[in-house]
Amino acid sequence: MIGKNLIRIIYGDNPKQMVIELLDTIKPEEEIDKNALIGIKPNLVVAKPSGSGATTSPEIVDGLIEYLKSKGRDNLVIMEGSWVGSRTSEAFKVCGYENLSKKYNVPLIDLQKDKYKAYEINGLRLNICDYVTKVDYLINIPVLKGHCQTNMTCALKNMKGCIPNSEKRKFHTMGLHKPIAYLNKLIKQSLIIVDGMNGDLNFEEGGNPVQMNMVFAGKDPVLIDTYAANLMGFSVEEVPYIAMAEGIGAGTTDLANADIIELNNDKGSRRLTPSRRVQQLSRHIAEDSACSACYGSLVYALERLDEKGLLNRLKGKLYIGQNYKNKRYDGIGIGSCTSGFDKCIKGCPPKARDIVEYLESLI
């Protein structure tokens, strides 16, 4: 059985192959009955291709479906409810999921058109779409990305696609954090596979993708979001729904005791054309053959510093990349390749949160 505190990470630039290798390590089929109805919940919040940093890569879902079918687990559906103002059917088409549905004969379930029922938890009434409660094994495939209201969105917030539009509006009037936390006590996620290929820097709807070339998986949405927050440069306190979810027993934030294994080293090269915002931040970087996840962590960290009004206090460039190995500089190095520098933030790749804390101590 997959451990509840497990997180497995893989790097690369072929999402389909990465997911198959990841699943081959985790072996989820061992806990899935052959007749179980498996629900796959991507993040298709808006009708934009995954390269925008807004939506789940169809290649990841392709790899997941191929893997499950090879293990005789083929009672599958893909289900989503896009945000208010967008049509899920349009997102299924634009994001490549209509093609996936035809290729594997997997039904697409538009939760915007589903009936729903009210459920009560700790005095809070939440409406949840009926189809979500029919699923025996729920696989959540969120995108690691920023969010203008909650700072970030990953496993916990992606469950918002499982509620009707009227409830989504209500969540916003309730301040998002509490209802997101409580929703995750009501909906049980069986497996989470995070699309960390190129999530947006700040916005749920994409536009400033940051290439990280990573996919990671686990079973505890609170633990996954704690890890994700660190990757993006946030503390748990800066994303209140994470601690709220832990407080009501939806999972743990205890990363120190998590079973975290990276299956390979990041050797991914950057292929995305950086947006104007990412270009602005990269003016602070002296880069020479940096891997994508390492560079992406630094971009996230610089954005966090800018949000705190500290970026303009940064003196000199930040050095990053494989060609700085075994070299001495008196500047600040990012990542294990710069361990010869006078000042260095270790990690391969380092988390944005560690970079932020180190730079804050120098500023």
N, C-alpha and C positions, 0 to 999 in steps of 0.2 A: 504493500500500500504506500501511496505517496505521503510523505511526512507533511504535516500541516505547516511546519516552519521552514519548508524547503523553498529555496529560490535558485533556479538554474538560469545561466546567462550564456548566450552564444553571440558571436560577432561575425560579420560578413556582409556581402553585398548581393546574396541570392536568398531572398526571404523564404521562398518555398523550401529550398533545400535545408536552410537553417532550422525551420520549424520541424521538418521530418527528423533531423538529427536530435533536436531538443526532445521531441516526443519519444524517440527511440531510447533516450536516457531515462525519461520519467516513467514510461510505459503506463499511460492512463487506462489502457484497455483492461488492465488487471482489476480495475475497480468499476468497470462498466458492464452491466448485464447485456447479453447479446440482443435482447429485445428492447432495451432501454431507448426511450425517445431522447435524443441528444439535441439540445438547442445551442446554436452558435450565435452569439450576440456581438457583432462588430460595432464600431463607432462610425455610423454614417449620418452624422448630425446634419450634414448639408451636402448638396449634390456637387461635390468637387473631387477630382481625382486625388489619390493618396499622396502624390508628389507635392501637393499644396501644404502638407503638414496637418490636414484637418481630419482625414478619414483613414480607416484601417485598410492596409494593403490587401487587395484581393489575392495576391500571391501567398500571403500567410494563411488565409482561409483555404486556398487551393491545397497547400501542403498538409493542412490539418485534415481536410476531407479525404485526400488520397491516403494518408496514414491510417485514419480510422477505418476506411473501407477495406484496406489491406488486412486489417485485423478482424474483419467480419462485423464491424459495428457500422451498419449502414442505414439505420433509422434516424436520419438527420434532417434538421430544418435550420434555415438561417432566418433570424428574426430581428427586426429593428423598428423603431419609431423615431423618425427624424424630428428635429426641433420644430416648434410652432412657426409656421410661415413657410416651411419647406415640405415637399411631398416625398414620402419615403420611396414611392415608386420611381420617382425621378432620380433619387440617390442610388437606388439599386442599379439603374441603367447606367448613369454617368460613372459610377465608381467600379463598374466591371462585375457586378454581382449577378446581373441577368445572364451573362455569359457563363459564369460559374454554375448557376442553377441548371442551365441547359447541359453543360458538359457532364455534370455528375448526377443529373436528375434529382436535385435537392430543392424542395419547395422554399419559396421566399414568403415569409409571413410579415405582412405590414401591420405592425401593432397600432398604428394610428387608426386603423379600421376595426380593431378588435373590441369586444365587449370587456368590461372590467367590473371588479368588485372592491368593496371597501374592507380594509383590514385595520385592526386597532393594535397599537403597541404603546404602552406607557401613556395612555390618554391621548395619543396622536392617531388620527384616522387618515390612512393613506389608500388611494385607489391604485390597484395594480391590474394590468391587463391579464385576461383569463389565460391566454396561451402560455404565459410565463409559468403559471402554476401547474400546467400539464406536463412540463418537461421533467424528465427523470434526472438528467445530467446536464447542467448548464455550464457552457464554456464561454467565458467573457473574454473578448479580444479588444481591449481599449487601445487608444493611441496615447503614448506619453507626450503630453503637450501642455502648454500654458493656458490659462483662462483669465479673462479680464476681471472676473468677480471673485473667483475662489483661488486665484494664483496658479493652480494647476488642476488638471483633470486626468484621471487614470482609471483604475479598477472600480472604485466606489462610485464615482460620479457617472460612469458609463451605464449604471443601472437605471438612470433617469430615462433612458430610451424604452424602459419596460412599463412606463405609466402613460395614461392618456394625456392628450394635449391640455385639457382643462386642469389636470393635476400639475403639469409642468408650470403653467402660469401661477398656480397656487404656491408651488415651491419657491418661486422668486419672491412672492409677497412674504413668505416665512423666513426669508434670508438665506435660503439654500442649504446652509451647513447642517442644521438639525434634521430636516427631512431627508437629506442624503444619507446621513448616518443611520437614521431609523429604518429607511428603506432597505439598507443592507443587513439589517437584523431579520427582516421579513423575507427577503429573497436570498436563497442559498446558492452561492456560486461553487461549483465543483472543481473548476480549473480556470486559471487566468493565464492567458498568453498575451504579453504586452508588446505591441508594435512600437518599438523604439527606433525605427529606421530613420525617420526624419520628421518628428513632431514639431509643431509650431512653437515659436519662442514665447508668445504671450496670449494668443487668441485661439479660442475653440474653433473658429471658422477658417483657420489657416491663413497663409500669405507670407509668413516668415519662417519657412522650414529650417530646422537645424539638423544636419545629417549626423546621426549617431551610429548607424549601421549595427544595431543590436536588437535582439529579441530576448525577452526573459519571461520565465513562467513560475508559477507557484499556486498555492491553494488558498492562502489567507489574503483577502483583499485589503485588509488593514496593513498587514506586513508589506505587501506589494506596494501600496501607496506610500508607506514610510520610506521604502527603498527608492521609489520613484521621486519623492520629494527631495531626497538627498542628491539624486542625479541631476535635478534641475536647480539645485542651489537653495532650496527652502528647508527651514526647520519644520518639525511637525506642528509647532505652535503657529506657524504662518499659514497652515491649512487646517482650520479648526475642526472640520468634519472628521478628520482622521482620529484625533483623540476622542471626539464624541462617540465615534463608532466603537473604539476600544472600550470606552466607559460603559457601553450597554452590552458588551460581550460579543461584538461582531468580529473580533480578531485582536491581534496584539501589535504593538509598535516596537516590540523588543528585538531590534536588529542585532544586538550584541549576541543573542543566543540563537540566531537564525542559522540554518544550514545552507550557506551560500557558496555555490561553486560556479566558477567561470569555466566553460567547457573548452574554450580555446582563447588565443590571444587576438586582440584587435589588430588586424593588418589592413583594414578597409581603407580604400582611397576615396576622396571626396569627388562626387560627380555632379552634385547639385550646383547650379549657378546661385551664388548667395544673393539674397534680397538686399535692398538698400539698407535696411536696419542692421542686418548681419554684417554688411560691408562697413558700416559706421563703427560697429563694435570692434571689428578686426583691425582697425587702425592702431589699436593698442597691442597688437600681436606681431612678434617676429617669428615667422613659421618656416620650418625647413623639413619637409617630408613628415608632417604630423599625420597620425592615424585619425580617422574620422571621429571616433568616440571621444578621444582625448581633446581634440579641437572643439567638438560640440560641447563638452563639459565646460570648457573655458568660455565659450560664447554665452552659455547660460549664466555662468558666474559673473561675467561682465555686465550682463543685463540686470542681474540682481543688485550689483553694486550701484549701477546707474539709478535704479529705482529708489535706492537709499540715499541718493545724492552724494555718493562717495567716489564715483568713477573719475571725476575731474581732479581728484587728489592723487591719483595714481601717477607716480613719477617713473618715466622710462618705459621701455617695452617689456612685455612678458614673452619669454622664449619658449618655444614648443616644437618638438619634432625629433625624428630619429637621427637626423644628422648632427644633433647636439650631443650625441653619446660620447663619453670620454673627453669632453671639452670643459674647460674652466672659464667661467664668466663671473663678473661681479653683479650681474643682473638677477632677475627672478626667473627661475625655470619652472615649467609646468610639466609634471609627469616624470616617470622613472628614468626616461632617456636623458633628463637634465640633472641627474644626481651629482654631477661634478660641479654644479653651480654653487656659489656661496649661499644662495637662498633657493630652496627647491621644495615644491609640493609634490610628494611622492604619490605613486599610484599608476596603474597601467590598465585602464585609464583612471585618473583621479575623479572623484565625485565633485560636482560643482559646489556642493555644500562645503567640502573641505577647502576648496580654493577660496570661496567667499570668506570663510572664517580666518584663513591665513592672511589674505590681503587686508582684511579689516584690522588685523593685529598690527599691520605695518603702517597703515594710513593714519 
